């Protein structure tokens, strides 16, 4: 599904700041991978480089989604190809209704893939059902995108977008940040409902607790721009127990 | 800065020179008296010059001179004129001259409608109390000589009096036929106690235009005013709205401007009666050699009034937007709620927004706020939309329309609002 090979990236405005330093990772269809690591290890940058945000320069290596070169595509093309990033800080967009935004996005992706666009009626039917599962009420759908949403509402809204867009490769960037226990359960249930053999996940997190809800097949520890250790779910428990210091010392 | 006396002399000379070859329209009666008084006002004030503080951001020369540039008449085939879908009574002006054959029967609107041309010798008391009177009042504290010029020389215009809720909106439709037409129009509106009227205006008017509306809204009356200044680009013009509101009266005025080499829209609003409400809003899109000036002055003269000024401008490629807006709260106007926002979205580095927001408050128990910003499309918002699969052009369009939304929200009728939103969208598509 996703193949990252020796990826190097630095800040576009300051080539002295090298963030990713040779990161490689292979995610097969249906797998859930977690990346954990201390602050500043490059986790969020990885999600931005993969999704195509401005400001980073890839200097070496590459990334493909189902064999297609991701880095050559515009952000919207990556989305249409099946990549989805659940933002750590979902963006507020005053003046654009949540529903309008989602319908525009769904239909833009369908159009890009040569599929028929959804009618307003069809769209409404689908979104109502999915919003209900995530306990998103009609008011949240009508309001401008993320404006006045609580932290938990914003994250639920991200998962709703994911559910509507049905991507193949989902990257969750610290989706647990700012969530209380109940909200975390709700968001995790939303993610778990989307797990299937054709869909893969990359879960970026600081803490092991999210992984109690979204159970990964593989856990990777990231430090200074690359993966320093990979293992199964037990690796996350080890981090929870001992912190990152031992692992980092081991790797250096 | 030039000494005051010297500036005044220069302005008076300019007025003398401009009026030398002009004589007041024939007529007689009260209209002629109003014209004569306006002419005298104008000679005393003089014509605006670039050095005037009030004309600091907009060069008045093309509006005051006896010379003006020809403006190509645009044949628009890719969209219906604004308000086409509205069940309205159309009064058509071609190059600023009333065209009876092209117009609907005025009686259908359920309001009294006369033409300025016809009323000079009729004893129209309600109109006599307004014509030139609100304009004269509006010369303080800041002079508006172009409006006095209009009162003196306008021969065209309609006088509308609503005594109840109008059956249909009255729509003034401005068509063009000549590249050189110089249109001067003066409309009078009287909304009686508890009555309601919707006044629509659309079209590019003329190569050059000078328009005045004087509106008096009686206690509990409502005036909705929605105006579009259409797509002909070479035109230059000024429009003044003077409105005086009684107790609990409401005014909503919205203007959409697309293109136009030089346009200055002034609004002078008085909330004379308790609990009056005035919302003045505008959405403007300009590309290239475009200069658009909104100059608004709202005076709260009585207790418990509410006013909003909402102006949004989308500018690119050298376009210039100007906003001069003032909220004046007099001592008697306690519990005033005043709001003013002017914002520009600059789509590239060549566009420019000049703003002068002002508050002047003499009452001690009021709520007033104002803000003015200019900025570009937020890259974080743009990326968020694109990351969800929305193509860049479409994402920008959504964000520009979102920026304009607060102004469009000031249009009370949702169908009209949707129509104008669609026009904005088409314009943005053509200019993307």
Contacts between the chains, C-beta under 8 A, distances in Angstrom:
chain1	res1	chain2	res2	distance
A	51	B	387	5.3
A	52	B	386	7.6
A	52	B	387	7.2
A	53	B	383	5.3
A	53	B	387	7.6
A	54	B	379	6.8
A	54	B	383	7.1
A	74	B	386	7.0
A	74	B	391	8.0
A	74	B	392	7.0
A	75	B	383	6.4
A	75	B	386	4.0
A	75	B	387	5.1
A	76	B	386	4.7
A	76	B	387	7.8
A	76	B	389	5.2
A	76	B	390	6.2
A	76	B	391	5.0
A	76	B	392	6.8
A	76	B	395	7.8
A	78	B	387	7.8
A	79	B	386	7.4
A	79	B	387	6.0
A	79	B	388	5.9
A	79	B	389	3.6
A	80	B	389	5.2
A	85	B	387	5.7
A	87	B	384	7.0
A	87	B	387	7.8
A	90	B	384	7.4
A	91	B	380	5.1
A	91	B	381	5.5
A	91	B	383	7.8
A	91	B	384	4.0
A	93	B	381	5.2
A	93	B	384	7.0
A	93	B	385	7.5
A	93	B	399	7.3
A	93	B	402	6.4
A	94	B	402	6.4
A	95	B	399	7.9
A	95	B	401	7.2
A	95	B	402	2.8
A	95	B	403	6.4
A	95	B	404	7.9
A	95	B	405	4.1
A	95	B	406	7.1
A	96	B	398	5.5
A	96	B	399	7.3
A	96	B	401	7.9
A	96	B	402	4.7
A	100	B	398	7.8
A	101	B	385	7.3
A	101	B	388	7.5
A	101	B	398	7.5
A	104	B	390	5.6
A	104	B	394	6.9
A	104	B	398	6.7
A	105	B	385	7.5
A	105	B	388	4.0
A	105	B	389	5.1
A	105	B	390	5.4
A	106	B	389	7.9
A	108	B	389	4.9
A	108	B	390	5.0
A	108	B	391	6.1
A	108	B	394	6.6
A	109	B	389	3.9
A	112	B	389	6.8
A	112	B	391	7.8
A	144	B	402	7.7
A	161	B	388	6.3
A	165	B	388	6.9
A	165	B	389	6.9
